[in-house]
Amino acid sequence: MSDKSLKARLDAAFAALPLVAILRGLKPAECEGAARALYERGFRLIEVPLNSPDPFDSIAAIRRILPQDALVGAGTVLEVAQVARLKEIGADLVVMPHADTAVIRAAKAAGLACVPGVATATEAFAALAAGADALKLFPAEQINPTIVKAIRTVLPAGTRLLPVGGIAPDNMAPFLEAGVAGFGLGSALYKPGMTAAEIAGRAEAFVASWTALNPR
């Protein structure tokens, strides 16, 4: 896939709903119900962290299930070799807890969108120079909205910042006021063993909060 078409898909996904579903602990047998529950409620960015059971099987299954306007990939990507495996199974997205520039460059060379984790301005600039498409502010519990606002003043205009860690429907507003572009949603959206109906209910709560904070 060309860089241009990937960028267009990523831009469209963010425009639709800039909330990344983090399905840590998801099992392959649970993929279809979880993926459909999220997609039907507007989610277009979905990751299965690589410390989940059989994560590559889950990612491949979700990629097959969902239409191409959804970007599907992995979280907790730590190694260049994992990027190659994701490319092989048709994934779109590499999400990292850190800002290893070798992994970022490998993701971009493979034609995948990459969202590395950063906690400082130094990491943020290094990640952007390596080709990052957006920046995951992790852990968000230690990067409060005041810090977010300070970092934003020095980053290139249009840089997408996504707080991850402890995000819930009722604590997004201060981060949005500081200028973030969206959020990564972990255990407040999904915990291992949840049913598709439970995932749907939590997804609806996040979408309702996002919509209330971002009226069109």
N, C-alpha and C positions, 0 to 999 in steps of 0.2 A: 504494500500500500504506500502511495506517495505521501510525503510529508504534508502536502497541501490537503489531501483528502482526510488524513488523520486529524489535522488541525480543525478542519470543518466539522468533523464528527465530534471532536472534543468540545469545540465551541457550542455546538448544538446541544450537547449533553448538559453543559453548564447552564445554558440558557433555559433548558427545560426544568431542571432541578439540580442545583449544585450541592447535593448531599451524597456523599459516598457511603454506601452500605458496606460495612466491614463484617464479614461472616466468619469470625474466628471460631473454629471448632466444628464447622459444618461438615457433615458426612456426605459422600456421593449419593447415597440413597435418599437424602433429604433435599437434594438440589432443586428438583423441578418445582416442588411446592414453594420453597423459599424464593426462588428466582421469579416465579410467576406472581407471587404475592407482592413482591417489591416492584416489579415492572408495571403491574396493573395500577399501582398507586403513584406512578410517576418517576420512579427511580431509574436513572440511566447510567449510573456509575456504580459498579459492584466489584468488590474484591474479596477473595478468599485468601487469608494469610497462609503462608507456606508452613506454619507450624500447626496446621489443622490436619485431621486424618485424610490421607490420600488427596492432597490438595490439587494436584494436577488433573486427577480424574474429575474432581468437582468443577474446576475451572473449564475444562473441555466440555463437560456436560452442559454447564450454564451457557457457554458460548453457542452451543448447538441449539439450545432451547429458545434463546432470546433473539429478537430482530437486531439488525445491524445498527440501529440508532442507540443501542445500549453498548457501553464500553465495559468489557469484562476482563478481569485480570487477577493479579496476585498482590497480596500485601506481605510484609516482612520478607522482602526479597533482599538477600544479603550477599549473593555471589553472582559473578558474571555467568557462570555455568547455568544458573537458574534462569537467567534471561534467555539463553539459547533454548532451553526446554519450553519456556512460555511461548516463544516464537513458533516452535514446532507444533504446538497444540492450538494455534490460532488465537492466542490471547491478544488483547489490545493494550493492556495497562500494567505498569510496574509501579508499585507503591512501596516505599522503603521507610524504615524507622530512622535512618541515618542519611548522611550526604556523601557517600562514597562515590567520588567522581568517576571511577572506573566502571561502576555498575550503571551510573547515569549514562555515560557515553555508550556503553554496550546496548542499553535499552534504545537509545536514539538511533544507533547504527542498525538495529534490528527493525526499526520502523514502529516502535511501540511508544505510547505516551508514558511519561515518567513523572512521578510525584515523590521526590525524596523528602525525608524528614529533616528539619532544621530547628535549631533553638537559638541561634545567634545570627547577627548580620554577616559575620565572616562566612559561616556555613551557607547562608542564603546566597551571597554573591558567588561563591564557588560553585554552588549547584546550578545557578542560572547560567554561568559561563560554560558549564558542561552540557547544557541543553535542556534543563528541567522545564517542564511545561507548566507546573504549578508547584507551590511549596507547602508541605505539610508541617504545621507548627506543632511540634511534639516534644514533650507532653504539654498539652494546653493548660494543665493545672499550674504549671510553673511559668507559662507565658501569658500573663494576664492581659486584658485589653489595653492597659496603659503601655505595656511593652510592645504590644502589636502596633499600636499607633505610632510609637517611636520608630520601630523598624520600617514601617511603611513610608515614612518621610524620606528615607534614603534609598529605597528600592526603586527600580524602574517603574514608571507609570504603567498600570495595567497588570502588574504582577499579581497572580492569584494566590491568596493565602488561605489555607484551610486548617483551622484548629482541629486537633484530634486528641481525645483523652478527656473523659468526664463530661462530654457534651450531652445535654438533655434538652427537651423542648422548652424548658423554662429558663435556660441560661444562655441562649444564643444572642439575645438582644445586645448586651454590652460589647460582644465581639463584633457584631454587625455595625454598631456605631463606631467602632474603631477602624472599620474598613475592610473586614475580611470578605472573601468572595463566596464562601461556602463552608461546609464542615465535613469531617469524617465521623461517622457514627458507629460506635462500638457496642458495648454491652447494654446500653440504654435502648438499642434497636434490636439486637439479636444476642441470645445466649444459647449455647449448645442444648439441643433437645427441645427447643421451642417448636410448636406446631406452626403450620402455614397461617392459620387463623390468628395466632398470637403475634406472629411477625407482622401480619397485615394491620392489626390493631395499633402496634407501636409505630409502624410506618405512617399510618394515617395521622397519628398525633404529631409526628415530626413535620409532615407536610402541612398540617393545619397551622402549626406554629410558624413555619417558614412563610406561608401565604399571608398570615396576619402581619408579619413583620416586613413583608415585601409586597404590598398591594400593587396591582397593576392597573 
